[in-house]
């Protein structure tokens, strides 16, 4: 009132009168419902604030989760959290396995880890710890199909000592067999 010369305290100053609001106006004496409470308004966020009505939600709201695309539990909404503890990478964690994955931190190791070696229990070098056959199995024996003791699986050994060729080994006999190395009593 331009003609007033005494303040009767009837002046109205509109604004936010809540001291806890982010835009509190100490000069206001009548609340005009303009108070802003910055906080996360997304109820799915870890820091949801039911009183919030403003603020940059992309910056304020926190979603704990794995942010690594390569992880099994990647969360596209996540923007915070201890990634080493949150992210899961399925794979073999045994450095002795042929498919060891240094990043792996979860998974059924017995099913995931591969150990190369000979898996045939009748082989000379059978490896009880192997679960993937790498073609290294050794079978000592004669692998000459013409020998009398031919062993189909044989792939190693001194063939001159191992292979047996039956026949008459007496050089004075009429049926002497120069290729025989084991006498079969047929002379």
JOHU-V343937 format. One record per backbone hydrogen bond with DSSP energy under -1.0 kcal/mol. CO is the residue of the C=O (numbers start at 1). NH is the residue of the N-H. Records with the same first field share a line. If there is no record, write none. Layout:
CO = NH / NH
//
This chain:
1 = 4
13 = 29 / 30
15 = 32
16 = 25
18 = 21
21 = 24
25 = 28
30 = 15
36 = 22
37 = 53 / 54
40 = 49
42 = 45
45 = 48
49 = 52
54 = 39
55 = 57
56 = 59 / 60
57 = 61
62 = 46
63 = 79 / 80
66 = 75
68 = 71
71 = 74
80 = 65
81 = 83
82 = 85 / 86
83 = 87
88 = 72
89 = 105 / 106
92 = 101
94 = 97
97 = 100
101 = 104
106 = 91
107 = 109
108 = 112
109 = 113
114 = 98
115 = 131 / 132
117 = 134
118 = 127
120 = 123
123 = 126
127 = 130
132 = 117
138 = 124
139 = 155 / 156
142 = 151
144 = 147
147 = 150
151 = 154
156 = 141
158 = 162
159 = 163
164 = 148
165 = 181 / 182
167 = 184
168 = 177
170 = 173
173 = 176
177 = 180
182 = 167
//
